[in-house]
Amino acid sequence: MIPTSVGVHTFGMRFHMTGVWVSAANVSLGAVTLIPNKVYLAPTGSVGILETSGDALCDIPVGAQLAIRDAK
């Protein structure tokens, strides 16, 4: 998960990715296809975004509870 307060950019990417905006309670705020060379503003209540290759998470519905663990 990439912490963010305003949004993310995809400058320098060569291929599309899927991003899922996440709230502080680890709830999905929506999935979006991230296209190279664009800027995406975070929805209200977002604390981060999960980014995956291709369409791996494109079907996660808004409101889905996510299990996110710290990899440290």
Secondary structure as UniProt FT lines:
FT   STRAND          2..3
FT   STRAND          7..9
FT   TURN            11..12
FT   STRAND          17..23
FT   TURN            24..25
FT   STRAND          27..34
FT   TURN            36..37
FT   STRAND          39..41
FT   TURN            44..45
FT   STRAND          46..53
FT   TURN            54..59
FT   TURN            62..63
//
